[in-house]
Amino acid sequence: MCRRSDSASRGPRAAAVDLARTYELTAHALGTPPSWHRPPCGVLTTPALLSCRALGTRPVPWTAWGADWRRGATPQPVHDTVVTSLRGGGTVLLHDSDRTSAPGSWRVAVGAPPRLLRTCAQRVPAGGAAARAHGPDPVLRGGPGARGK
């Protein structure tokens, strides 16, 4: 899979190989090719962007985090941290591994989604995620956040 710790410092060829391998593994596991790519550590490098284009995936950075990796975190504070910055169409960052987090923090990440889903059902307009999935891509398709032109 993609190397989280050194993704920004890897050369273009290594980034392309990492993303292609991750794409293939994900497609195999899901039975369908992935359409989105969340850059490791939220850092989208030029090599990663070019690889996304070649693979036909869309970079989707996270927009809200729960600080679930911190020692002593519990699901309620993680929920509260996420909802302070979560907006319609947002992507929540939670961790499924303790590799770079406090021991046992993955359990906190597993405990937070039920609360987050209830809150989202109450606060976020229906269609937020669908709009993001099908709307113009600010990086790749010249949407509002596009650079250049």
Beta strands, then each sheet from edge to edge (+ up, - down):
strand 1: 36-37
strand 2: 58-59
strand 3: 64-65
strand 4: 92-93
sheet 1: 1+ 2+
sheet 2: 3+ 4+
end
